[in-house]
Amino acid sequence: MSSSQPNPTGPLPPLVRPVEITGRGRSLVASGPIKPGQIILCDSPLLLYPSSLSSLPSFCSRCFRVLPSQPLPCPSCHVALFCSARCLSLSHPPLLCHALSRLLSVPSSSPDLLFLLSAYSLPSSSILQLLSLHSNSPFPNESTQILHSQLCSLIPPNLIPMHFSPETTAALVSKEKVNSFCLMNPISSKNGDGEVTGVRAYGIYLSASLFNHDCLPNACRFDYIDDPNRENNTDFTFRALHDIAEGSEVCISYVCVTRGYRERQKMLMDDYGFKCECDRCNIESRWKENQGDEEVAGDENGGEEMEEIEGEEDGEGEMEMMEGNGEEDDEDFPHQYFFLRYVCECGGTLAPLPPLHAGVSSDMVECNLCGTVRKDEFGNTGGV
């Protein structure tokens, strides 16, 4: 999520540059024309951490790939498991390692503790980078005071990290809430029913956090976490859906694009603290079924779920409405073309493969959720 603070990430790739946009804060805009499928940004995580204690027996504690049948245990905590000798040698956050055995004895441990123990294990310079990100309420409150007290009971005096304080704990929690990305399990090819099987880990990606949200994004994220041929399997790649003009803002969607107006607004307010006023929301807010729904904050589905970005089975409202609209309703549903061209049957987002030699756009599209690659039924037109 964007911020008005100085860029914490260092140089960005030449395709985008950070600017200040009134009402949106720091944003990324195209430095020049961007072609469909062009790779806008590749980003490595500053920090990765497990989604829950229950995920530890299933995924490598370093690269978060699915564990083999005979994983390698951490020789220190004997709880974390690794997929290879390389991952074992790189290990996992030392404060988390020290605390894992004690956390397992407290089933009600907050997931925030996994993040905080991992964040406080970072070098001082990396903690400062994390703290430079945008957040809404970086001040201590009752819940963060409790978290800090729990950390004090888990971290021995000789391992107390630099910057450790109730104020830093509160600030870190606020940064994580609006800047974390999820690493999802892929759709199972066995069940074939389009269900996402859950979140395996969360990550902080400094450059990617600069992307603002739009309910009709012009870019989307791809990750290939279980690809055995990728050494940096937790890196994110962001590709353009269609032509993006120089100076235009480059946006992703923080929530599944197939969700209805009210649900999107609730999730964005609860999880990121803002009301979306993009072109799509402005149109849909005028629909009869959405009238009188201005008080949309307070979704009980809760918080850190950038996890379900692009693809959830229960977000079928817009797809069903699109299928029921005829040509006479195009004025009320002008984004119908977006759904037809850029939304996969599974609920994920379709983006062209990277351009071919000589900059020719590909006529193949890839889904960022189910991984399907197929011919673009609309042809290589490039527009939205």
N, C-alpha and C positions, 0 to 999 in steps of 0.2 A: 504494500500500500504506500502511496506517495507521502511526501513530507516537504515542508518548506525549508528544511535544514540543508546544509551543504551535502553534496553527494558523498556518501560513505563508501562507495564501491570502487572508486578509482576510475580509470578510463573505461568508457563504454565503446562497443563496436561502432564502426563508422555509419551503420545504417540508421541509428537512432541517437538522439541527443536530449539531455534533460532541459526542460524549460519550466517556467512558472506560468500556470494558466489560472486566471481569476476564478475563484470558487472551487478549484480542483487541486490547488497546491502544485507541488513539483510533479511533472508529467514527462512522459517520453514521446517525442514526436519524430517523424521520419526526417532524416537528414537529406534525403533525396528520394526519387521514386523507388518504391519497393514492389517487386513483382509477385504474383501469386506463388505461394510455396517457398518463397525465399526465406532463408534462415535469418531471423532478426537478431536473435540473441541465443548464446549458449552459456549456461551458468552452472557453476559448481556450488555445492552447499557450504556455507560457513559452519553449519552445525546440523547434525542428524541425531535423532533420539527416538526410542521405541514409542509406539502409540499406547502401549499398556504393558503391564507385567505379564499378562497372559499371552502376549505375542512373542516373548523371549524363546520359548521352545520351538517356534516355527521358522524364525528368520535369523539370519546371521546378524550379530550385534555390531558388525562393522559396515558391511555393504548392503545388508537387508535383503539379500537374495533368499529364496526358499532354501532351507537347510538340506543337505544330503542326508542319507540314512545313517551315516556315522559322523556326526559333527565333532568338532574339536572344542572341548570346554576351556573356559578361561582358567588358567592355573591359580589365579588369585582369588576370585570370588566363587568359582565353580558353578556359577549360575548362567552367565552369558555363554552362548555357543557361537562357533564360527564355522564358516563353510570351507575354509582352506587355511593352509599354513601361512599364506600371505596375510590374510585378514587377522589371523591370530597374532601375528607379529606386530601388526598395526594397532591391535587391541581396541579398547573402547574407552569412553571418558573415565578417568581415574576416580573421581568422586562418586560417580554412579556405580562403578565397580565396587568401591568400598562399602557402599550402602545397600547393594542389592539384596544380600542375604537378610538384612534386617527389614527391608521393605516387604519381602515375601511373607514375613510373619505378621504383617499388618495389611490384611486384604482390602481395607478401605482406603489405602494410600491414594492421595490425589495424583492424577496424571501430571499435574503441574510440577510435582516433585521430580519426575523423570526429566522434564525439560530443565528445571533449575539446576539439578545436579550436573547435567550435561553442559549447561551454559557456564556455570561457575568453573568448570574444568578447562574452559578455553584460555588461551594466553590473554594477557591483559589487553593487548592491542585489539584482539578480536572481540572481547567483551565491549570495548569502547565502540567498535563498529556496530555491534548489535544495538547498543544503547543509543546510537545516533539515528536509528530508524524512527519513523512516525509512530505515535501511539495516541490514544485518547485521554487516558487518566493514569499517568505514571506515578500517582501518589499512594502512600501506604493506606490501607483500610483494614478492616477486621480480618478479612480472608487472607490478605497477604501477610498480615502479622502472624496469623496461625501458621502459614506456610514457612515463614522465616523461623519460627520457633521449632518447627519440625526439622528444618535443615540444621539448626544448631544441635539437635539431638542426634543427627546422623553423621555430621562431619566432626572428626576429632580435632582438638585444638591445633595439633601439628600440621593439619591439612587445610586450615582456614585460608581461603583464597583472597587475593587482593580484591578490593572493591566490595567485599562482603559486608552488607548492611541491610537493615529493613528497607531503606529507601531504594537501594539497588535491586533488591528482590522484587519490590513492587513495580519498579520500572521495567525489569526484565519480563515479568508476567504481562504487562501491558503491551510490550513490543511483540511478544509471542502471539498474543491474541489476534492481532490484525496483520501480522506479517508471515505467519507460518504457512507452508504448503504441505500437502499430504502426499505420501507415496502410497498409492492404492494397490490392492491386489487386482490383477487382471481378471476380466470376465472368464469364468471357467468354460472351456470348450466342451466339458462333459455335460454340464447342465443345459447349456444352449438357450437359457431363458432370459438372457440379458441382465442378470443380477450381478451387482458388484459385491464382492465377498468381504469387503472391509478395508480398513486402513492399517497398514503394517508399521508405518513410521511417519514422523513429521520432520520437516527441515526448514531452515532459514536460508534463503537465497537472496543475497544482498542486491544484486542488479535486478533480478526478477521482481523484487519488492517495489520497484519504481513504476511498474505497470499499474495504471488506473483501471477501473472497472467500467464496462459497458454491457448492457443486456443483449446487444447485437455486436459482439466483438469483431475486430478485423484481424485478430491473431489468436493463436491457441497454443497450448503447451503439449509437448510430447516428452514422455520418459520411457526408458527401455530398461527397467530395473532388473528384469530376469534374463536379459540378453547375455549369454555366456561369452560372447565375443567382444563385449565392451568392458574395458578395464575401469573406466569411470562411469559405471552403470547408474549412478545416482544423479548424474548431470541432467539438467533440463534443457530442452531445445524448444524455442518458440518460432513458429512459422506463420507467414502471412496467409490469410484465407483468400485474399483477392488483391487487386492493385491498391496501393496506398500512396496517395500523392505526397509530394514533398511538403513538409510543414504540418501534415495531419497528425493528430494524436494516435498513437498505437495503443490499443486497449485489449485486455483479455476479459473473460467473464469470471467473477469470483464464485458464481453459483451455476448450477445446471441451467442451460438456456431454455430447456423445455418446461421449466416451472412456470406457473401462472404469476400474474402481477402481484397479488397479495402475498403469496408465499415468498417470492423473490424479495419484496420489500421487507418483510419480517426478518428473513435471514440476513439481509444486508445491514439492517439496523441492529439486530442482536449481535451479529458476529463482527461487524466492522464499524458500527456506530454512525452510519449515514443513511439518508434517504436518497435513493437513486432518482434522478430527474433526467435520464437519457431520453432520446427521441422516442424509443419504444415505450418506456414507462409513461411518458407524457400522453401518448396516444391511448395506451391501454387504461390509463386512469380515467379516461372519459367513457369507457365502456359501461353499460348499464350495470352489469354485475359487480363493477368495482367502485361504483358511486358510494360515497359515505364511508369509504375505507381508508381515510387518511391516517387514522391512528393504527398504524400497522406494526409498531414496535412490540416486541414481547413474544417472539416465537419460542415455544417450549422445546423445540428441537435442539437448542443450545449451540454452542460456540465455536469450536476451533475448526469447523468443518469446511475449510477450503478443500477439504477432503473430497466432497462430492462434486467438485468442480467438473463440469461437463460429463454428466451421465448418471441419471438415477431413474429407476423404474417408476417411481411414484410421481414423476414430473411430467405427466402426459397430457396435462390440460391444454397447452398451447398446440400440441400436435393434433389433438382431437378437434380443436376449434378450426385449425387450418384445413383439415380434411373436410369439414362441413361447410366451408365458405366457398361460394361461387364467385364468378367474376364481378357480380354486383356488389360484393362485400370488400373488394380490393382496397377501397378507400379507408375502411375500418381496420384492415389488416394488411398494411402496405409491406410488412416484413415477411409476408408469406414466401417470397422468393428465397429469403435467407434460410427458412426452414426446409424448403424443398432441396436446396443445393448444398447447404453446409451442415445439416443435422442428420446423423446416421440413425438407422432404425433402432440401434441400441441406446440412443440418447446422447452419444458422444458427438464430437465436432469433427467434420471432414475438412481437411486442408490438402491442397495439392502437394505432391512430392516436390522436392527442390527442383528448380529449373535445370533443364538439360544443358548440354554444351552450347555455347554462343548465346546463352541467356534465354533460350526458347522455353516457355513455360510447359510443364509436364501436363499430359492429359490423364494422369492417374491421381487419385485422391486416397488419403489414408485417414482412418478414424483414430482419434487419440485415446479412445476408450477400449474398443474391442480389437483394434489393430488391423482391421480389414483393409486391404488395398484393392481398389477396383477402378475401372475406367470412369472418368468423369462424364456422367450422362448429359451434362449441359454443354460439353465442349469447352474449349479453352478460350473463354470470352474475357476472363480476368475481372469483370466488374462485379459489383454487389447487387 
